[in-house]
């Protein structure tokens, strides 16, 4: 007796096709927990120190609770009034804003020259700018101190501003020059044809396009001047002219450390920088990415 063999059933169309062997999974094929789990662990390790600082700053002195309750602001009041952090804050703002302005203006002029003009030692000059980034700031203390002493600028905020500006200029000029090279030179030429001189064409045509780069360079200079400890410590001897990093150092002694006051001072030092970066984050990323690409 001959029996017919039934044909094999066709594969259901809804069955997903197997991935070819050896091909890496695409981004949308990766399970979500493979992404969220590492990010959650990283976020946890990042936020724990911030919570610890808030805990010491907001809980009463002598408390060992892991929750800042009852909450107190005595540490902030002590740091701001008794430890003169209001004066330190004002001095840091002056130094940071002055460094931002001077660094941006000088880097803008130097970056334009590097981007638009050709001269014999241009490559050597660019190499020298890059090499200065390998020099630590501690090596500049002795020569800068001698210069400022001869100019009678020791114990002056101007000395810190000049030192911070000199330290920030090489990287700032390189970033600005890279950003200017991304602006077509034909735009300036068109402005020249319309009767503008070089400065007017730069101010009207090029400068508005440099806003992300200027914000990136200025914010980088401001944050560095705000957080830098070494120059303010060496060039400023009067307590009324010191900045926040030096003020935080005064909260620690050889015998004891006031953890509550130190945590409150750290929050006061960090909050302005966090607020600034929260508002300029988009411009900062755009500026650094555009300045790093050669046009």
C-alpha atoms as a printed R data frame, in Angstrom:
    type eleno elety resid chain resno      x      y      z
1   ATOM     1    CA   UNK     A     1  0.000  0.000  0.000
2   ATOM     2    CA   UNK     A     2  1.431  3.279 -1.103
3   ATOM     3    CA   UNK     A     3  0.939  6.210  1.176
4   ATOM     4    CA   UNK     A     4  1.442  9.787  0.214
5   ATOM     5    CA   UNK     A     5  3.942 11.808  2.199
6   ATOM     6    CA   UNK     A     6  2.414 15.025  3.359
7   ATOM     7    CA   UNK     A     7  4.398 18.098  2.336
8   ATOM     8    CA   UNK     A     8  6.274 19.893  5.064
9   ATOM     9    CA   UNK     A     9  4.328 22.820  6.471
10  ATOM    10    CA   UNK     A    10  5.453 26.194  5.291
11  ATOM    11    CA   UNK     A    11  7.331 28.375  7.774
12  ATOM    12    CA   UNK     A    12  5.104 30.854  9.425
13  ATOM    13    CA   UNK     A    13  5.695 34.289  7.987
14  ATOM    14    CA   UNK     A    14  5.665 35.894 11.404
15  ATOM    15    CA   UNK     A    15  8.690 33.842 12.565
16  ATOM    16    CA   UNK     A    16 11.634 36.225 12.857
17  ATOM    17    CA   UNK     A    17 14.515 35.619 10.509
18  ATOM    18    CA   UNK     A    18 17.684 34.393 12.135
19  ATOM    19    CA   UNK     A    19 20.652 36.767 12.205
20  ATOM    20    CA   UNK     A    20 23.512 35.650  9.979
21  ATOM    21    CA   UNK     A    21 26.355 34.099 11.935
22  ATOM    22    CA   UNK     A    22 29.182 36.548 12.661
23  ATOM    23    CA   UNK     A    23 27.147 39.736 12.268
24  ATOM    24    CA   UNK     A    24 27.043 42.059 15.260
25  ATOM    25    CA   UNK     A    25 23.584 42.950 16.588
26  ATOM    26    CA   UNK     A    26 22.281 46.352 15.612
27  ATOM    27    CA   UNK     A    27 21.616 49.008 18.217
28  ATOM    28    CA   UNK     A    28 17.864 48.406 18.173
29  ATOM    29    CA   UNK     A    29 18.421 44.653 18.611
30  ATOM    30    CA   UNK     A    30 20.332 45.010 21.907
31  ATOM    31    CA   UNK     A    31 18.186 44.279 24.993
32  ATOM    32    CA   UNK     A    32 17.358 47.411 26.885
33  ATOM    33    CA   UNK     A    33 18.671 46.100 30.185
34  ATOM    34    CA   UNK     A    34 22.126 45.801 28.606
35  ATOM    35    CA   UNK     A    35 22.048 49.593 28.292
36  ATOM    36    CA   UNK     A    36 20.156 50.668 31.362
37  ATOM    37    CA   UNK     A    37 21.982 48.462 33.876
38  ATOM    38    CA   UNK     A    38 25.511 49.865 33.267
39  ATOM    39    CA   UNK     A    39 24.137 53.408 33.091
40  ATOM    40    CA   UNK     A    40 22.274 52.921 36.361
41  ATOM    41    CA   UNK     A    41 25.393 51.607 38.088
42  ATOM    42    CA   UNK     A    42 27.442 54.504 36.771
43  ATOM    43    CA   UNK     A    43 24.767 56.994 37.835
44  ATOM    44    CA   UNK     A    44 24.671 55.431 41.303
45  ATOM    45    CA   UNK     A    45 28.421 55.778 41.801
46  ATOM    46    CA   UNK     A    46 28.235 59.350 40.505
47  ATOM    47    CA   UNK     A    47 25.372 60.496 42.731
48  ATOM    48    CA   UNK     A    48 26.525 58.879 45.986
49  ATOM    49    CA   UNK     A    49 29.328 61.452 46.586
50  ATOM    50    CA   UNK     A    50 26.904 64.310 45.910
51  ATOM    51    CA   UNK     A    51 24.389 62.841 48.339
52  ATOM    52    CA   UNK     A    52 27.138 62.425 50.918
53  ATOM    53    CA   UNK     A    53 28.076 66.101 50.616
54  ATOM    54    CA   UNK     A    54 24.432 67.150 50.935
55  ATOM    55    CA   UNK     A    55 24.079 64.872 53.948
56  ATOM    56    CA   UNK     A    56 26.950 66.497 55.849
57  ATOM    57    CA   UNK     A    57 25.872 69.997 54.815
58  ATOM    58    CA   UNK     A    58 22.199 69.660 55.795
59  ATOM    59    CA   UNK     A    59 22.179 67.467 58.884
60  ATOM    60    CA   UNK     A    60 22.921 68.890 62.351
61  ATOM    61    CA   UNK     A    61 26.445 68.774 63.753
62  ATOM    62    CA   UNK     A    62 27.188 65.530 65.589
63  ATOM    63    CA   UNK     A    63 24.387 63.605 63.881
64  ATOM    64    CA   UNK     A    64 25.121 60.185 62.364
65  ATOM    65    CA   UNK     A    65 21.823 59.771 60.512
66  ATOM    66    CA   UNK     A    66 21.914 58.707 56.870
67  ATOM    67    CA   UNK     A    67 18.944 60.987 56.165
68  ATOM    68    CA   UNK     A    68 19.353 64.776 56.571
69  ATOM    69    CA   UNK     A    69 16.424 65.164 58.925
70  ATOM    70    CA   UNK     A    70 15.806 67.418 60.750
71  ATOM    71    CA   UNK     A    71 17.291 69.616 58.070
72  ATOM    72    CA   UNK     A    72 19.429 72.588 59.080
73  ATOM    73    CA   UNK     A    73 21.201 75.392 57.245
74  ATOM    74    CA   UNK     A    74 23.501 76.333 60.103
75  ATOM    75    CA   UNK     A    75 26.572 75.137 58.234
76  ATOM    76    CA   UNK     A    76 25.809 77.418 55.280
77  ATOM    77    CA   UNK     A    77 25.251 80.377 57.580
78  ATOM    78    CA   UNK     A    78 28.496 79.654 59.417
79  ATOM    79    CA   UNK     A    79 30.520 79.357 56.210
80  ATOM    80    CA   UNK     A    80 29.004 82.427 54.560
81  ATOM    81    CA   UNK     A    81 29.197 84.776 57.543
82  ATOM    82    CA   UNK     A    82 31.861 83.539 59.956
83  ATOM    83    CA   UNK     A    83 34.285 82.097 57.394
84  ATOM    84    CA   UNK     A    84 33.930 85.037 54.927
85  ATOM    85    CA   UNK     A    85 32.741 82.875 52.036
86  ATOM    86    CA   UNK     A    86 30.725 85.822 50.781
87  ATOM    87    CA   UNK     A    87 34.010 87.664 50.125
88  ATOM    88    CA   UNK     A    88 35.600 84.554 48.595
89  ATOM    89    CA   UNK     A    89 32.588 84.120 46.334
90  ATOM    90    CA   UNK     A    90 32.769 87.718 45.129
91  ATOM    91    CA   UNK     A    91 36.498 87.447 44.432
92  ATOM    92    CA   UNK     A    92 36.012 84.209 42.505
93  ATOM    93    CA   UNK     A    93 33.301 85.806 40.377
94  ATOM    94    CA   UNK     A    94 35.574 88.769 39.569
95  ATOM    95    CA   UNK     A    95 38.500 86.519 38.674
96  ATOM    96    CA   UNK     A    96 36.350 84.160 36.620
97  ATOM    97    CA   UNK     A    97 34.548 86.853 34.624
98  ATOM    98    CA   UNK     A    98 37.738 88.843 33.985
99  ATOM    99    CA   UNK     A    99 39.558 85.689 32.843
100 ATOM   100    CA   UNK     A   100 36.634 84.805 30.581
101 ATOM   101    CA   UNK     A   101 36.656 88.222 28.903
102 ATOM   102    CA   UNK     A   102 40.426 88.484 28.467
103 ATOM   103    CA   UNK     A   103 40.853 84.906 27.267
104 ATOM   104    CA   UNK     A   104 38.015 85.183 24.779
105 ATOM   105    CA   UNK     A   105 39.207 88.489 23.288
106 ATOM   106    CA   UNK     A   106 42.860 87.504 22.941
107 ATOM   107    CA   UNK     A   107 42.040 84.003 21.692
108 ATOM   108    CA   UNK     A   108 39.612 85.475 19.152
109 ATOM   109    CA   UNK     A   109 42.290 87.761 17.707
110 ATOM   110    CA   UNK     A   110 44.988 85.078 17.745
111 ATOM   111    CA   UNK     A   111 42.676 82.385 16.397
112 ATOM   112    CA   UNK     A   112 41.628 84.606 13.495
113 ATOM   113    CA   UNK     A   113 45.270 85.241 12.608
114 ATOM   114    CA   UNK     A   114 46.057 81.511 12.688
115 ATOM   115    CA   UNK     A   115 43.014 80.656 10.581
116 ATOM   116    CA   UNK     A   116 43.159 83.387  7.939
117 ATOM   117    CA   UNK     A   117 46.838 84.325  7.524
118 ATOM   118    CA   UNK     A   118 49.874 82.340  6.393
119 ATOM   119    CA   UNK     A   119 53.347 83.141  7.715
120 ATOM   120    CA   UNK     A   120 56.642 81.294  7.846
121 ATOM   121    CA   UNK     A   121 56.630 80.146 11.453
122 ATOM   122    CA   UNK     A   122 52.941 79.282 11.551
123 ATOM   123    CA   UNK     A   123 53.494 75.519 11.943
124 ATOM   124    CA   UNK     A   124 56.216 76.056 14.530
125 ATOM   125    CA   UNK     A   125 53.982 78.444 16.419
126 ATOM   126    CA   UNK     A   126 51.105 75.952 16.432
127 ATOM   127    CA   UNK     A   127 53.486 73.245 17.642
128 ATOM   128    CA   UNK     A   128 54.677 75.536 20.433
129 ATOM   129    CA   UNK     A   129 51.064 76.164 21.474
130 ATOM   130    CA   UNK     A   130 50.425 72.436 21.658
131 ATOM   131    CA   UNK     A   131 53.633 71.809 23.610
132 ATOM   132    CA   UNK     A   132 52.644 74.338 26.269
133 ATOM   133    CA   UNK     A   133 49.762 72.061 27.224
134 ATOM   134    CA   UNK     A   134 52.288 69.560 28.583
135 ATOM   135    CA   UNK     A   135 53.748 72.115 31.001
136 ATOM   136    CA   UNK     A   136 52.145 71.919 34.473
137 ATOM   137    CA   UNK     A   137 51.074 75.140 36.122
138 ATOM   138    CA   UNK     A   138 53.447 74.558 39.050
139 ATOM   139    CA   UNK     A   139 56.445 75.199 36.782
140 ATOM   140    CA   UNK     A   140 55.108 78.684 36.008
141 ATOM   141    CA   UNK     A   141 54.896 79.781 39.632
142 ATOM   142    CA   UNK     A   142 58.484 80.974 40.099
143 ATOM   143    CA   UNK     A   143 58.805 83.041 36.889
144 ATOM   144    CA   UNK     A   144 55.315 84.488 37.267
145 ATOM   145    CA   UNK     A   145 55.952 85.357 40.895
146 ATOM   146    CA   UNK     A   146 59.163 87.172 39.947
147 ATOM   147    CA   UNK     A   147 57.413 89.108 37.193
148 ATOM   148    CA   UNK     A   148 54.483 90.121 39.376
149 ATOM   149    CA   UNK     A   149 56.832 91.047 42.234
150 ATOM   150    CA   UNK     A   150 58.792 93.384 39.951
151 ATOM   151    CA   UNK     A   151 55.533 94.886 38.723
152 ATOM   152    CA   UNK     A   152 54.258 95.193 42.319
153 ATOM   153    CA   UNK     A   153 51.196 93.118 41.497
154 ATOM   154    CA   UNK     A   154 51.519 90.541 44.269
155 ATOM   155    CA   UNK     A   155 48.399 90.324 46.453
156 ATOM   156    CA   UNK     A   156 46.271 91.651 43.610
157 ATOM   157    CA   UNK     A   157 43.422 89.936 41.791
158 ATOM   158    CA   UNK     A   158 44.874 91.236 38.526
159 ATOM   159    CA   UNK     A   159 47.885 88.940 38.926
160 ATOM   160    CA   UNK     A   160 45.624 85.886 39.201
161 ATOM   161    CA   UNK     A   161 43.584 87.015 36.186
162 ATOM   162    CA   UNK     A   162 46.719 87.473 34.044
163 ATOM   163    CA   UNK     A   163 48.155 84.120 35.144
164 ATOM   164    CA   UNK     A   164 44.893 82.298 34.416
165 ATOM   165    CA   UNK     A   165 44.591 84.001 31.032
166 ATOM   166    CA   UNK     A   166 48.125 83.043 30.021
167 ATOM   167    CA   UNK     A   167 47.503 79.478 31.114
168 ATOM   168    CA   UNK     A   168 44.250 79.232 29.109
169 ATOM   169    CA   UNK     A   169 45.295 80.998 25.899
170 ATOM   170    CA   UNK     A   170 47.037 78.166 23.970
171 ATOM   171    CA   UNK     A   171 44.094 75.765 23.988
172 ATOM   172    CA   UNK     A   172 41.606 78.592 23.485
173 ATOM   173    CA   UNK     A   173 43.446 79.905 20.415
174 ATOM   174    CA   UNK     A   174 43.584 76.438 18.883
175 ATOM   175    CA   UNK     A   175 39.855 75.916 19.404
176 ATOM   176    CA   UNK     A   176 38.904 79.322 18.025
177 ATOM   177    CA   UNK     A   177 41.160 78.939 14.968
178 ATOM   178    CA   UNK     A   178 39.586 75.574 14.171
179 ATOM   179    CA   UNK     A   179 36.120 77.070 14.468
180 ATOM   180    CA   UNK     A   180 36.964 80.053 12.247
181 ATOM   181    CA   UNK     A   181 38.328 77.706  9.546
182 ATOM   182    CA   UNK     A   182 34.863 76.167  9.345
183 ATOM   183    CA   UNK     A   183 33.425 79.547  8.307
184 ATOM   184    CA   UNK     A   184 33.766 79.918  4.510
185 ATOM   185    CA   UNK     A   185 36.178 82.657  3.560
186 ATOM   186    CA   UNK     A   186 33.885 83.564  0.659
187 ATOM   187    CA   UNK     A   187 31.459 85.142  3.149
188 ATOM   188    CA   UNK     A   188 34.098 87.681  4.164
189 ATOM   189    CA   UNK     A   189 35.036 88.309  0.540
190 ATOM   190    CA   UNK     A   190 31.392 89.023 -0.292
191 ATOM   191    CA   UNK     A   191 31.288 91.560  2.534
192 ATOM   192    CA   UNK     A   192 34.462 93.187  1.190
193 ATOM   193    CA   UNK     A   193 32.832 93.515 -2.213
194 ATOM   194    CA   UNK     A   194 29.892 95.290 -0.551
195 ATOM   195    CA   UNK     A   195 32.292 97.890  0.876
196 ATOM   196    CA   UNK     A   196 33.140 96.514  4.332
197 ATOM   197    CA   UNK     A   197 36.672 96.520  5.635
198 ATOM   198    CA   UNK     A   198 38.201 93.447  7.262
199 ATOM   199    CA   UNK     A   199 37.147 94.327 10.804
200 ATOM   200    CA   UNK     A   200 33.578 95.223  9.821
201 ATOM   201    CA   UNK     A   201 33.216 92.059  7.741
202 ATOM   202    CA   UNK     A   202 34.462 89.984 10.658
203 ATOM   203    CA   UNK     A   203 32.116 91.681 13.106
204 ATOM   204    CA   UNK     A   204 29.020 91.453 10.904
205 ATOM   205    CA   UNK     A   205 29.518 88.149  9.084
206 ATOM   206    CA   UNK     A   206 31.922 85.893 10.998
207 ATOM   207    CA   UNK     A   207 31.420 86.825 14.647
208 ATOM   208    CA   UNK     A   208 27.724 85.792 14.854
209 ATOM   209    CA   UNK     A   209 28.668 82.355 13.505
210 ATOM   210    CA   UNK     A   210 31.307 81.923 16.212
211 ATOM   211    CA   UNK     A   211 28.872 82.087 19.125
212 ATOM   212    CA   UNK     A   212 29.051 78.350 20.037
213 ATOM   213    CA   UNK     A   213 32.847 78.436 19.909
214 ATOM   214    CA   UNK     A   214 33.082 81.600 21.986
215 ATOM   215    CA   UNK     A   215 30.706 80.164 24.587
216 ATOM   216    CA   UNK     A   216 32.765 76.971 24.762
217 ATOM   217    CA   UNK     A   217 36.075 78.803 25.171
218 ATOM   218    CA   UNK     A   218 34.665 81.335 27.627
219 ATOM   219    CA   UNK     A   219 32.973 78.740 29.800
220 ATOM   220    CA   UNK     A   220 36.095 76.581 29.864
221 ATOM   221    CA   UNK     A   221 38.197 79.571 30.939
222 ATOM   222    CA   UNK     A   222 35.665 80.609 33.583
223 ATOM   223    CA   UNK     A   223 35.411 77.146 35.141
224 ATOM   224    CA   UNK     A   224 39.168 76.702 35.210
225 ATOM   225    CA   UNK     A   225 39.689 80.092 36.860
226 ATOM   226    CA   UNK     A   226 36.878 79.365 39.320
227 ATOM   227    CA   UNK     A   227 38.359 76.037 40.417
228 ATOM   228    CA   UNK     A   228 42.084 76.781 40.187
229 ATOM   229    CA   UNK     A   229 43.771 76.702 43.576
230 ATOM   230    CA   UNK     A   230 47.505 77.156 42.945
231 ATOM   231    CA   UNK     A   231 47.716 80.672 41.489
232 ATOM   232    CA   UNK     A   232 45.337 82.170 44.044
233 ATOM   233    CA   UNK     A   233 47.250 80.532 46.890
234 ATOM   234    CA   UNK     A   234 50.652 81.812 45.742
235 ATOM   235    CA   UNK     A   235 49.802 85.310 44.513
236 ATOM   236    CA   UNK     A   236 47.214 86.354 47.128
237 ATOM   237    CA   UNK     A   237 48.271 86.725 50.759
238 ATOM   238    CA   UNK     A   238 45.451 88.951 52.051
239 ATOM   239    CA   UNK     A   239 42.488 86.913 53.306
240 ATOM   240    CA   UNK     A   240 40.075 89.497 51.929
241 ATOM   241    CA   UNK     A   241 41.336 88.836 48.387
242 ATOM   242    CA   UNK     A   242 41.373 85.052 48.357
243 ATOM   243    CA   UNK     A   243 39.081 82.922 46.233
244 ATOM   244    CA   UNK     A   244 36.782 80.008 47.025
245 ATOM   245    CA   UNK     A   245 39.330 77.170 46.501
246 ATOM   246    CA   UNK     A   246 41.701 78.833 48.991
247 ATOM   247    CA   UNK     A   247 38.772 79.461 51.321
248 ATOM   248    CA   UNK     A   248 37.895 75.762 51.277
249 ATOM   249    CA   UNK     A   249 41.465 74.975 52.221
250 ATOM   250    CA   UNK     A   250 41.182 77.184 55.317
251 ATOM   251    CA   UNK     A   251 38.369 74.964 56.620
252 ATOM   252    CA   UNK     A   252 40.853 72.114 57.085
253 ATOM   253    CA   UNK     A   253 43.497 72.205 59.802
254 ATOM   254    CA   UNK     A   254 46.079 69.768 61.086
255 ATOM   255    CA   UNK     A   255 44.034 68.970 64.190
256 ATOM   256    CA   UNK     A   256 40.473 68.731 62.912
257 ATOM   257    CA   UNK     A   257 38.195 69.201 59.939
258 ATOM   258    CA   UNK     A   258 34.732 70.743 60.156
259 ATOM   259    CA   UNK     A   259 32.972 68.348 57.777
260 ATOM   260    CA   UNK     A   260 29.671 70.207 57.864
261 ATOM   261    CA   UNK     A   261 31.243 73.554 57.002
262 ATOM   262    CA   UNK     A   262 33.484 71.951 54.379
263 ATOM   263    CA   UNK     A   263 30.512 70.263 52.708
264 ATOM   264    CA   UNK     A   264 28.510 73.503 52.760
265 ATOM   265    CA   UNK     A   265 31.443 75.379 51.229
266 ATOM   266    CA   UNK     A   266 31.797 72.723 48.538
267 ATOM   267    CA   UNK     A   267 28.133 73.089 47.605
268 ATOM   268    CA   UNK     A   268 28.490 76.874 47.429
269 ATOM   269    CA   UNK     A   269 31.502 76.426 45.139
270 ATOM   270    CA   UNK     A   270 29.800 73.857 42.901
271 ATOM   271    CA   UNK     A   271 26.314 75.303 42.438
272 ATOM   272    CA   UNK     A   272 27.273 78.286 40.196
273 ATOM   273    CA   UNK     A   273 29.307 76.053 37.875
274 ATOM   274    CA   UNK     A   274 26.483 73.510 37.648
275 ATOM   275    CA   UNK     A   275 23.980 76.257 36.820
276 ATOM   276    CA   UNK     A   276 26.250 77.717 34.131
277 ATOM   277    CA   UNK     A   277 26.772 74.335 32.476
278 ATOM   278    CA   UNK     A   278 23.062 73.553 32.638
279 ATOM   279    CA   UNK     A   279 22.273 76.641 30.545
280 ATOM   280    CA   UNK     A   280 25.162 76.417 28.047
281 ATOM   281    CA   UNK     A   281 25.348 72.654 27.586
282 ATOM   282    CA   UNK     A   282 24.082 72.715 24.007
283 ATOM   283    CA   UNK     A   283 26.417 75.524 22.960
284 ATOM   284    CA   UNK     A   284 29.347 73.924 24.772
285 ATOM   285    CA   UNK     A   285 29.063 70.588 22.948
286 ATOM   286    CA   UNK     A   286 28.532 72.307 19.591
287 ATOM   287    CA   UNK     A   287 31.493 74.625 20.130
288 ATOM   288    CA   UNK     A   288 33.983 71.938 21.117
289 ATOM   289    CA   UNK     A   289 32.913 69.580 18.321
290 ATOM   290    CA   UNK     A   290 33.073 72.320 15.674
291 ATOM   291    CA   UNK     A   291 36.397 73.668 16.879
292 ATOM   292    CA   UNK     A   292 37.965 70.221 16.785
293 ATOM   293    CA   UNK     A   293 37.168 69.664 13.088
294 ATOM   294    CA   UNK     A   294 39.406 71.129 10.423
295 ATOM   295    CA   UNK     A   295 37.472 72.946  7.764
